Amino acid sequence: MCNALETPSLFQAFEPYFRIGAAVSSRLTADPEMAQLICRHFNSITAENQMKPYSVLDPEGTLEKGDPCRAAVDFTRVDELLSFARDNGIAVRYHTLAWHNQTPVWFFKEHWENDWNAPSAPKDIMLARLDNYIRDVMEHVNTCFPGVVYTWDVVNEAIEPEQGGPGLFRTKSPWFALTGQDFLPAAFRAARRGAAPGQTLCYNDYNAFDPVKRDAIIGLLKTLQAENLVDTMGMQGHYVLDHLNVGACETAARAYAALGLKLQVTELDIHCSSDDEAHRQALTDAYRGWFAMMKKLSRDGIGIEAVTFWGVTDADSWLPGFRREPSYPLLFTADRKAKPAFGAVLKVAAEN
């Protein structure tokens, strides 16, 4: 395995087909060697956490503002990554505007109290807060960093079959609890008004290859399409090595594309519990087969905007913490070496 800075560029290899991205943080981009690695291999980045509502909403400023319908926002952490992207000619996918997770408790409370037991805001107030928040974020980004963001994750993870709600929606989400399904089109309407020319609006979800969830997502997408509110389906792509079904991924991708939507794979990793020779070979085979499928989709005329890895190296993957076990899910090792899987993926790009 060789140093990741000494290998051919991953994004350049796939330029005929789609962007190659990675989820990053300012901690990573502040490391000069890591910044070099990111710029060499990725022409798209996603903020791992620092563009989510929890990192943008300002509790003290909101209380000082005294407006029940408009929260204050602090773009310090957003601007750090947008500045890095702008200065290095890297496109950004903004993740994410509306999500049940990593949105602070106080945003849902009538008087902005940081207490789950406090009275919740009524539906009309919540929809106004959502609209104002999305408009404020998009206005700032598109005014201060024009041309940097190419797509917006407008709503994240609204479908959850295990909760068994109407339409298989995630009914335990505070957004559903307070607004029902109305927050979904409301979020996309606000984003459509705030989007700059050329920017696409994305719905993003995990396990989007599962047939039950896939069909529920398609139902949601059709509802949004009726108002021309969505452009792209974001298939997260968190896979487990022993259960990766490339055929199911392809079937789902073609089903979403059949709606006339563009596609993105937004959070790609393959959980691999060991770094021994057998697991390295299995990971290599998995990535080879998966990227061959994505290249075939692109050659078949399906518009794929980007494939984004969730992390850069194994050292910054979220999976060990999430799964509470070792994980080696990405193309670069913790010490920034290119794995055999990296070489296999490059070879897929070069094949006729």
Stockholm file with secondary structure:
# STOCKHOLM 1.0

chainA/1-352         MCNALETPSLFQAFEPYFRIGAAVSSRLTADPEMAQLICRHFNSITAENQMKPYSVLDPEGTLEKGDPCRAAVDFTRVDELLSFARDNGIAVRYHTLAWHNQTPVWFFKEHWENDWNAPSAPKDIMLARLDNYIRDVMEHVNTCFPGVVYTWDVVNEAIEPEQGGPGLFRTKSPWFALTGQDFLPAAFRAARRGAAPGQTLCYNDYNAFDPVKRDAIIGLLKTLQAENLVDTMGMQGHYVLDHLNVGACETAARAYAALGLKLQVTELDIHCSSDDEAHRQALTDAYRGWFAMMKKLSRDGIGIEAVTFWGVTDADSWLPGFRREPSYPLLFTADRKAKPAFGAVLKVAAEN
#=GR chainA/1-352 SS CCBGGGSCCHHHHTTTTCEEEEEECHHHHTSHHHHHHHHHHCSEEEESSTTSHHHHEEHHHHHHHCCTTCCEECCHHHHHHHHHHHHHTCEEEEEEEEESSSSCGGGGBTTCCSCTTSCBCCHHHHHHHHHHHHHHHHHHHHHHSTTTEEEEEEEECCBCGGGCCGGGBCTTSHHHHHHGGGHHHHHHHHHHHHCCTTCEEEEEESSTTSHHHHHHHHHHHHHHHTTTCCCEEEECCEEEGGGCCHHHHHHHHHHHHTTTCEEEEEEEEEECSCCSHHHHHHHHHHHHHHHHHHHHHHHTTCCEEEEEESCSSGGGCSHHHHHTSCCCCSSBCTTSBBCHHHHHHHHHHHCC
#=GC SS_cons         CCBGGGSCCHHHHTTTTCEEEEEECHHHHTSHHHHHHHHHHCSEEEESSTTSHHHHEEHHHHHHHCCTTCCEECCHHHHHHHHHHHHHTCEEEEEEEEESSSSCGGGGBTTCCSCTTSCBCCHHHHHHHHHHHHHHHHHHHHHHSTTTEEEEEEEECCBCGGGCCGGGBCTTSHHHHHHGGGHHHHHHHHHHHHCCTTCEEEEEESSTTSHHHHHHHHHHHHHHHTTTCCCEEEECCEEEGGGCCHHHHHHHHHHHHTTTCEEEEEEEEEECSCCSHHHHHHHHHHHHHHHHHHHHHHHTTCCEEEEEESCSSGGGCSHHHHHTSCCCCSSBCTTSBBCHHHHHHHHHHHCC
//
